[in-house]
Every structure is written in structure tokens, then in C-alpha cells.
Amino acid sequence: MDNTVVLHGDGSDQKLFLEENLNQIDAVISVTDDDETNVLVSLLAKNLGVKNTVTRIGKSSYYPFLSTIGIEKVVSPRLSAVSSILRNVRQGKVLSDISIFGERGEFIQAVALETSDITDQPLKDIAVPKGALLVCIIRNGSIIIPSGESVVTPGDQIIVFAVKQAVKKMEKLLTVKLEFF
């Protein structure tokens, strides 16, 4: 990365931040093994005028109040691991799977396959499970915000949000049928 400065010091040392003209920096990324230090560094950076902060948080009990105190971009080793595992156990051709809201919901990015129930018919005719929403269709590099008339074609990438209770049913819509093989 060009024009990158890495500060190695005490995250609560406001003098260090002022010496480095933190108010002129594009982003601060705090990824120590200590959640409290990461939160403190991010809040201090925001207070000094940094617009973008990324904060590593390991404790899931912190997630509900982070946005309340101004921490909006969070990196979580636990959620990253969960997402990686989910991506590998999901049925269909899942490209990515991200758990959010303390694992109460997921964003799933998948490729619509030829014999999936979600392809070749208007969305209004598909039994999309309650608690699931097709956020967008990506076709040939263009993003389509779907309506009831939209049709997912084989090869389209789709991004779906589903609450935990709807994930299994959404998976079934993405699953390839035996006739595909």
C-alpha cells in the first residue's frame, strides 16, 4: 500500500496521534488483540477528525452497542471464521456468506445455477421464504435492483439477506437439482 503510515505505540496516547497529524489521515485501522484498546483508538481518531475507522472486535457482546458509540466498521475474527465455514457448508454455488447482527441474519452471495428453483421465472412466482430478501442481481457486471417482475437467469450472481430462520429455505431455492448432472 502506497502512502501508508503504521503507528506502533500506546493507542491511548493522544500526543502521539497529534504529532502524526491524525486529522489529515484517511483511515485508522485498530486491530490489536484488546477490544477496549481498539475501541478507544477508533473513538480517539474520530474525535480528532478521522472520517473512517475500522475496529477489530472479538467479543460478540459488544456488537449491539458499537454503532451507538460511533463504531461503524467492525472486523471480527469470529464472524470471519463463521462466514468461511458457512460458505463451505452451504448448498448451491455460494460465493460468500456473511453473518451479521450477532449471527441473527446472513448476507449470501451465490451464483444462480441452471436448475435452481430461483431461475427462469418472475420473482413474484417464487416462494421466497418469509424473512428473506433478494437484495440485487448482478448480471454481466450490471447491478439490478429486483422487482416482482424480475427474472434470475442461470449464471447471475445474486445477493440475498435472510434471517436465521429463513436461511435453510433460501438454500433450497439455490440448490441444484439432480437433472443438472
C-alpha positions in Angstrom: 0.0 0.0 0.0 1.4 3.3 -1.0 1.4 6.3 1.4 0.7 4.1 4.4 1.9 5.0 7.9 1.9 2.4 10.6 2.0 3.8 14.1 3.3 1.5 16.8 2.6 2.9 20.2 0.1 3.3 23.0 -3.4 3.7 21.5 -4.5 6.0 24.3 -1.6 8.4 23.7 -3.3 11.4 22.3 0.1 13.2 21.9 1.3 10.5 19.5 -1.8 11.0 17.3 -1.4 14.8 17.3 2.3 14.5 16.4 1.3 12.4 13.4 -1.4 14.9 12.3 -4.1 12.3 12.6 -6.7 14.8 11.4 -5.2 14.6 7.9 -5.3 10.8 7.7 -7.9 9.0 5.5 -8.5 6.0 7.8 -7.4 4.4 11.1 -7.5 0.7 11.5 -7.1 -0.7 15.0 -6.6 -4.4 15.2 -4.9 -5.2 18.4 -5.9 -8.3 20.4 -7.5 -6.0 23.0 -11.1 -4.9 22.1 -11.1 -2.0 24.6 -7.9 -0.6 23.1 -9.3 -0.9 19.6 -12.5 0.9 20.6 -10.5 3.7 22.4 -8.2 4.2 19.4 -11.1 4.4 17.0 -13.1 6.8 19.1 -10.0 9.0 19.7 -9.3 9.0 15.9 -12.9 10.0 15.2 -12.7 12.7 17.8 -9.5 14.1 16.1 -11.3 14.3 12.7 -10.6 10.9 11.1 -13.6 10.0 9.0 -13.0 6.3 8.5 -12.1 3.9 11.3 -12.0 0.1 11.2 -12.1 -1.6 14.6 -11.3 -5.3 15.4 -13.8 -6.6 18.0 -13.7 -10.2 19.3 -16.4 -10.0 21.9 -19.8 -10.6 20.3 -21.5 -9.0 23.4 -20.1 -5.6 22.2 -21.8 -5.7 18.8 -25.2 -4.3 19.9 -23.9 -1.0 21.2 -21.0 -0.3 18.8 -22.9 1.8 16.4 -24.4 3.7 19.3 -21.0 4.9 20.3 -19.9 5.7 16.8 -18.0 2.5 15.8 -19.5 1.5 12.4 -16.9 -0.6 10.6 -16.0 -3.7 12.5 -13.7 -6.6 11.8 -14.4 -9.7 13.7 -12.2 -12.8 13.6 -15.1 -14.9 15.0 -17.6 -13.7 12.4 -15.0 -14.1 9.6 -14.5 -17.7 10.7 -18.2 -18.4 10.9 -18.7 -16.9 7.4 -15.9 -19.0 6.0 -17.4 -22.2 7.5 -20.9 -21.3 6.3 -19.6 -20.6 2.7 -18.2 -24.1 2.6 -21.2 -26.0 4.0 -23.9 -24.1 2.1 -25.7 -25.9 -0.7 -25.6 -24.4 -4.2 -22.8 -22.3 -5.5 -22.2 -19.8 -2.7 -19.5 -17.2 -3.3 -19.7 -15.6 0.1 -21.7 -15.7 3.3 -21.5 -13.1 6.0 -23.2 -13.4 9.3 -24.4 -10.1 10.9 -26.4 -8.8 13.8 -24.8 -11.2 16.2 -25.5 -14.1 13.8 -29.2 -13.4 13.6 -29.0 -12.8 9.9 -26.8 -13.5 6.8 -25.9 -11.9 3.5 -25.4 -14.7 1.0 -23.8 -14.1 -2.4 -24.4 -17.0 -4.8 -24.5 -17.9 -8.4 -27.9 -18.9 -9.8 -27.5 -22.3 -11.4 -29.4 -23.7 -14.3 -31.8 -25.9 -12.4 -32.2 -23.9 -9.2 -35.8 -23.0 -8.3 -34.9 -19.4 -8.3 -34.1 -19.2 -12.0 -36.2 -18.6 -15.2 -39.4 -17.3 -13.6 -40.6 -14.0 -12.3 -39.7 -13.5 -8.6 -43.3 -12.9 -7.7 -44.0 -16.6 -8.7 -41.2 -17.9 -6.5 -41.9 -18.9 -2.9 -39.2 -16.8 -1.3 -39.2 -17.6 2.4 -40.5 -15.1 4.9 -37.5 -13.3 6.3 -35.5 -13.5 3.1 -35.0 -10.7 0.6 -33.3 -10.7 -2.8 -31.2 -7.6 -2.5 -29.7 -7.5 -6.0 -29.0 -9.4 -9.1 -25.6 -9.0 -10.8 -25.7 -9.8 -14.5 -22.8 -9.2 -16.8 -21.3 -6.6 -14.4 -24.5 -4.6 -14.0 -26.4 -4.4 -10.8 -30.2 -4.9 -11.0 -32.4 -4.0 -8.1 -35.1 -6.7 -8.4 -38.9 -6.3 -8.5 -41.6 -8.9 -8.6 -41.3 -9.0 -12.4 -37.5 -9.6 -12.4 -36.2 -13.0 -13.6 -33.0 -14.5 -12.3 -31.2 -16.3 -15.2 -28.6 -19.0 -14.9 -25.2 -17.6 -14.2 -26.5 -14.4 -12.5 -24.9 -13.6 -9.2 -27.4 -12.8 -6.5 -27.1 -11.3 -3.1 -29.7 -12.3 -0.6 -30.4 -11.2 3.0 -32.0 -13.8 5.2 -32.8 -14.0 8.9 -31.5 -17.1 10.6 -34.9 -18.9 10.4 -35.1 -18.4 6.6 -31.6 -19.5 5.6 -32.3 -23.2 5.1 -35.4 -22.5 2.9 -33.4 -19.9 0.9 -30.7 -22.6 0.4 -33.2 -24.9 -1.2 -34.0 -22.2 -3.8 -30.3 -22.1 -4.7 -29.7 -25.8 -4.7 -29.0 -27.6 -8.0 -31.4 -30.5 -8.8 -30.2 -33.9 -9.9 -31.1 -33.3 -13.5 -28.3 -30.7 -13.6 -25.8 -33.6 -13.5 
